Amino acid sequence: MRTPKRRNSLIGAREGLPFEISLESTSRIARYERRQDKEKLRQFNSEVKEWMGYVIQDLKGNIALLVQKDEFLSDSLEPRIYKSKGETERVGFSFAREGIYIHKGAGRGQGGFRGGSKWTDKYGKLKKTNPDSFYLMGTGNRHPIRWFDPIIEKNLPKLADIVADYAADMQIDASRIFIDKD
């Protein structure tokens, strides 16, 4: 029997966590003027939401194709759209912690880097990486399965087109969206 997924077990579900794309404006005046055209604003938000839907479909397809044991990942994958005064300013994705393990090739006995990571499990208990598993990520029977980054890379140009059509002074900051930031 599966245990219910809890919100705090999702990665990227809270404000300020990674896996987001910022849509930044260089001018507050231009941002104010853009927001006055309600129809154009509605169209922009709609196109961003549609783009997120396509990306979620691609991610789920990639998971089905590449991941042999998908316990919670596909079901937990959710788009996140953050707005300010009606205008989309950030988009992101939340998903179960297993998505990171799969992407990086980590697992029990094959985790993290020196210093390790700490997290709270679904029962509220503080966990940390076992020091004996440091530097073993991606070794043994666990190999990285890059299910996330390639799909984002493939779909970013379409988002850039949507943003460029909406506002010339807006730019995309995708530095926090990728799992492999190296």
Secondary structure, DSSP 8 states (H G I E B T S, - for coil): ------GGGEET-STT-SSEEEEEES-HHHHHHHHH-HHHHHHHHHHHHHHHHHHHHHHHHHHHHH-S--SSHHHH-EEEEEEETTEEEEEEEEEETHHHHHHHT-BTTB---TT--EEE-TTS-EEE--GGGTT-TT-TT------SHHHHHHHHHHHHHHHHHH-TTEEEEEEET-S---
